[in-house]
Amino acid sequence: MGCAVQEASPVAFTDFDPDTDFSHYHTFAWMRPDPLFNATAQPVTPNLQKNLMRDTAAGLKAKGYRQVSKPADADFVVSFAIGAVDSLHENNFPGRTNPLASSDLDYPESSEIREITTGAISIEIFEARSGRRTWTGWATTTLTLDVRADARAVTSEMVALILAEFPPS
């Protein structure tokens, strides 16, 4: 008898400066040529930044924003951060002893400890002229072997979930 690890779907969250009038945002650019900040100790695939930039640009363009090449020419600039945290999860299983049944039905109390890694991607939006952060969105997911094997699809899903809430209404 085995235990299956249930995969969690990515979950997204957002926060924004309520004093920002997002209706004035029409153009965007990357904050810098390499807009990804890696907050993990682990190296990341060279394609991660490229994929995040492609998916984010496509999502913003689908919402009617126009990409410009220079941050100084943009209404807002975009950057990313990624991170991961490991945690231990314990499952306890009570034992069972039935004095009227055969010993085949008896089993001791046991526990299982698993290490789970949760990964996060954030998209940060700053007003280009002032440099003030006006919006941030992030998504988290459990980094299972399946997720790691199909990271491109999962990061695309996370970006789409995040951008679904931009601009705030």
C-alpha positions in Angstrom: 0.0 0.0 0.0 1.5 3.4 -1.0 0.7 7.0 -0.4 0.3 9.3 -3.3 1.4 12.9 -3.1 -1.5 15.1 -4.2 -0.3 17.9 -6.5 -1.5 21.3 -5.7 -2.4 23.7 -8.5 -0.7 27.1 -8.5 -2.4 29.7 -6.5 -2.0 33.5 -7.2 -2.2 36.6 -5.0 -1.9 40.3 -5.8 -1.5 43.6 -4.0 -1.3 47.1 -5.3 -1.1 50.8 -4.3 -4.7 52.0 -4.2 -3.5 55.6 -5.0 -2.3 54.5 -8.4 -4.5 55.3 -11.5 -3.7 52.3 -13.7 -5.8 53.8 -16.6 -2.7 56.0 -17.4 -0.6 52.8 -18.1 -0.3 52.2 -21.8 3.3 51.1 -22.4 5.8 48.8 -20.6 9.4 47.9 -20.6 11.7 45.6 -18.7 13.2 47.2 -15.6 16.6 46.1 -16.8 18.0 43.8 -19.5 18.0 40.9 -17.0 14.8 41.5 -15.0 14.9 38.2 -13.0 16.0 38.2 -9.3 16.7 34.7 -8.0 16.1 34.6 -4.3 17.0 30.9 -4.0 20.3 29.3 -3.4 19.7 26.9 -6.3 20.6 27.7 -9.9 17.8 28.1 -12.3 17.5 27.0 -15.9 18.8 29.6 -18.4 15.5 29.5 -20.1 13.4 30.6 -17.1 14.0 34.3 -17.5 13.4 34.1 -21.3 10.1 32.2 -20.7 8.9 34.6 -18.0 9.7 37.5 -20.2 7.9 36.0 -23.2 4.8 34.9 -21.2 4.5 38.2 -19.4 4.9 40.3 -22.5 2.3 38.2 -24.3 -0.1 38.5 -21.3 0.4 42.3 -21.1 0.0 42.8 -24.9 -3.2 40.7 -24.8 -4.5 43.3 -22.3 -3.7 46.1 -24.8 -0.3 47.3 -23.4 2.4 48.1 -25.9 6.0 47.1 -25.2 8.8 49.7 -25.7 12.5 49.0 -25.6 13.6 51.7 -23.2 12.4 52.0 -19.6 12.5 55.8 -19.9 9.9 55.6 -22.6 7.5 53.3 -20.7 4.6 54.1 -18.3 5.6 51.1 -16.2 8.5 48.7 -15.9 8.4 45.0 -15.0 10.7 42.7 -13.1 10.5 39.2 -11.6 11.6 37.4 -8.6 11.6 33.7 -7.9 12.1 31.8 -4.7 11.5 28.5 -2.9 11.1 27.3 0.6 11.5 23.8 2.0 9.2 22.6 4.8 8.7 19.3 6.6 5.2 17.8 6.8 4.4 15.0 9.2 1.5 12.6 8.9 0.7 10.5 11.9 -1.1 7.2 11.5 -2.7 5.7 14.6 -2.0 2.1 15.4 -4.6 -0.6 15.7 -4.8 -3.6 18.0 -7.8 -5.9 18.0 -7.5 -8.6 20.7 -10.4 -10.6 19.1 -8.8 -10.7 15.6 -5.8 -12.4 14.2 -2.4 -10.6 14.5 -2.6 -9.8 10.7 -4.9 -6.9 11.6 -2.7 -5.4 14.2 -0.3 -2.7 13.2 1.7 -0.2 15.2 1.4 3.6 15.3 3.5 5.2 12.7 4.4 8.5 11.1 5.7 9.7 7.8 7.8 12.8 7.4 8.1 14.4 3.9 10.1 17.4 2.7 8.0 19.6 0.5 9.4 22.5 -1.6 7.1 25.4 -2.4 8.2 27.6 -5.3 7.0 31.1 -6.0 7.2 33.6 -8.9 6.4 37.2 -8.5 5.8 39.9 -11.1 6.7 43.4 -9.9 5.4 46.5 -11.6 6.9 49.9 -11.0 5.9 53.3 -12.2 8.7 54.2 -14.7 9.1 57.9 -13.8 9.1 57.7 -10.1 10.3 54.1 -9.6 7.5 53.5 -7.1 6.2 50.0 -6.9 2.5 50.1 -7.8 1.5 46.5 -8.2 2.8 43.0 -7.4 1.4 39.6 -8.1 2.8 36.3 -7.1 1.9 32.6 -7.5 3.0 29.6 -5.5 3.0 25.9 -6.2 4.4 22.7 -4.8 7.6 21.7 -6.7 6.9 18.0 -7.3 9.0 16.0 -9.8 6.1 16.3 -12.3 6.2 20.1 -12.0 10.0 20.2 -12.3 9.8 18.0 -15.4 7.3 20.3 -17.1 8.5 23.7 -15.6 7.7 25.6 -18.8 4.0 24.8 -18.7 3.8 25.4 -14.9 5.5 28.8 -15.1 3.2 29.8 -18.0 0.2 28.9 -15.9 1.6 30.9 -13.0 2.2 34.0 -15.1 -1.3 33.8 -16.5 -2.9 33.4 -13.1 -0.9 36.4 -11.8 -1.7 38.7 -14.8 -5.4 37.8 -14.6 -5.6 40.3 -11.8 -3.7 43.1 -13.6 -4.7 45.9 -13.7 -6.7 45.9 -10.5 -10.3 46.8 -10.9 
